[in-house]
Structure formats: structure tokens, C-alpha cells
Amino acid sequence: MTQQPLRLGTRRSRLAMAQSGQVADAVSQVTGRPVELVEITTYGDVSREALAQIGGTGVFVTALRDALLRGEVDFAVHSLKDLPTSQPEELTLAAVPEREDPRDVIVARDALKLTDLPRRARIGTGSPRRMAQLNAYARGHGLDIETVAIRGNVDTRIRFVRDGELDAVVLAAAGLRRIGRIDEVTDFLSVDTVLPAPGQGALAIECTADNADLIAALGELDDPFTRVAVTAERSLLAALEAGCSAPVGALADLLADGQIVKEMRLRGVVGTTDGTRMVQLSTTGPVPETHDQALALGRELAAEMLAQGAAGLMGERAQ
């Protein structure tokens, strides 16, 4: 007897379909059941407005969550950095698989690196976070760049460079790797130069909170180190009361001695988009063993950042 396929809700973009297809294969392996992709269009996919203007937080997620709650799909896959920090009671984050490379990358004309770009180089990005840190880096290293706000999928953004409209664009390494275009990267940006978005490179697998069997099955794909890392990052974001389109970067590193993970280092940054003012701090401590400990780590660092004026920097961006 053929088993009923599990229905996986996904956005329709090439990247979303690629990463959802990878999750579908993994879920099929652990459950022994076929998985079919159900394509869902979100508001963030059809709007051409800047993310900060249409709300940023949740614009790629709400339609998928609505489909879950209506029973149209059994589970959904999100880019974790797109998830609002508040979790609906009716839904649960069943798995956070092992994270891909969290770094940002440059795709530039003539295979140039960031530091080799010509004077007055135009760099495209839709992220205030990237703008803030790139402009701060440029100021500190004598680079003459202009950050340009853009929207569009990976193909559209890279085409801006190919057509000569921009000298470079900034993208996430994880996305390019998942769609097989990592060889187009001309420069990998160190996290010391640009801290990624909280949760960048990680996926979130979500289902309804009352489906215990599916939660247990999807839990086989969970990576505990990735989960505590992104929990700390997202806790920092929530404590700053900032959405996913705010100029906030965060990354939790697991520090190892040989094969043994010893500590976690959480770094956070907030800045004005012109790069003139930044608050960047870090904290290091034992690897959180519980969800609550990871939450506490993020909140503690956020409190230190707020004490140094982080809220004012985000407020300046919004004025």
C-alpha cells in the first residue's frame, strides 16, 4: 500500500525550492514516506518595495504559516533568518538542521575582491545590516564605495553586475551554495568584516504543535549545536526589539579544542546604515545546554549593547 505523501510548504523562488528539495529528501529518508513540495506565494515574493518598508519581519513567512494552520501542508521550510522571533503557540520549530556557511559574499565584476573595487564603486544589497557594516569597513580602510538598495532574486541581483549597472552585489554564501552558484563568488567576507544576519545559513522546519509523530520524525534532522547558536542570535535580535530587516548582525561561534566543543562566543553589531556609528560587542561562555540558557546569552549581550546606545542607532535608521 502506497503511503500518503507528506506535503512540504515552500516559497516558489529558485533558492527556496532548492533548499526545500534538500529537506524533502532528508525527511523521506528518516520517515520512509514520499514528500511533495507545495508551492506558496508570499507577500515578500510579489512586492517590489524595500523589505524595511513592507515590514521586513514575516513577509516571507506568514503565507506558509497560514497554510500550515489551515492544514493545506504538513510542514514548511523557511530560511531561519526570515522567521519572526516570536513563535506562534500553534506551531513548533521541529528541526534546525546543520547550518551552512553563514558568511556574506561579494559577486563583483572582473572577479574583483571588496578591497580591489574601483573608487566610487556601486555595491548592491537589500540589507540595512550589510550597508551599515560595509560602509563602516570602507570608512576604516579608505575605500570609496556607494551602497545601493536593491530587491530581486539571485539571478536579478547578479544580472545587475553582469549588465554593468553595479560593480558588485552582496549575497549569502549559503544561498549560492544551495543553488549551485558558489563558483560565481569573487570574495568571501570575513565575519570580522560583516557579521551575518541572526540565523543566516540555517533552515527552520516548522509544523503544527499538535502533531507529535511528525515533530518526532522531523526532530531527527535537528542539529543541537546549530539550534543553540541560532537561538542565542535570535534572542539578541528579540531583546533589541528589532526585526529581520533591521541593521543588526549576530553570530554565535562554537569554540572547540580539537574535537571537543568548549565554549560559545556570541557577537553582535548594530549600526547606522551610513556606517558612521556602530555598537559591536561579544561575550564568551559555556555552550548552552538548554533553550533557556541560549536565550539568556542573547539577552545579556543585547542588554550590554543597549547600554551603549544600540537602540538609538536603530532609531536613527528609521527616521
Secondary structure, DSSP 8 states (H G I E B T S, - for coil): -----EEEEE-SSHHHHHHHHHHHHHHHHHH-S-EEEEE---HHHH--S-TTTTTSTTTTTHHHHHHHHTTS-SEEEEEGGGS-SS--TTEEEEE--------EEEEEGGG--GGG--TTEEEEES-HHHHHHHHHHHHHHT--EEEEE--S-HHHHHHHHHTTS-SEEEEEHHHHHHTT-GGG-SEE--TTTS---TTTT-EEEEEETT-HHHHHHHGGG--HHHHHHHHHHHHHHHHTT--TTSSEEEEEEEEEETTEEEEEEEEEEEE-TTSS-EEEEEEEEE---SHHHHHHHHHHHHHHHHHTTHHHHHHHHH-
